[in-house]
Amino acid sequence: MAQEKFTVAGKELVEKVKQVVHEGNVRRVRLLRNDRILLEIPLTIGAPVAAIGIMATPVLAALAAFAALVTECTIEVERIEQ
């Protein structure tokens, strides 16, 4: 499995997570601050449309609330290699 990390400003957090999930092959998304895992989102493998549906309301609301509190955080993405 491949891992990627992105450092984003708080206001960009929700959009970046949506973009990464929409790209597909995402197994897990972790939100980190100071190298501590604050939120871990497991996703359905190979089904980006379903994954976006799963994330729609409660997870995106939590991300938006968190984004309002931080200036910068890291998104760690675990992808399935094909």
VENWOVEN-V966349 format. One line per field, one symbol per residue. ss: DSSP state (2 for helix, 1 for strand, 0 for the rest). A space follows every 10 residues. Layout:
BEGIN
ss: ???
END
This chain:
BEGIN
ss: 0111111112 2222222222 2220011111 1110011111 1100000222 2222200222 2222222220 0111111110 00
END
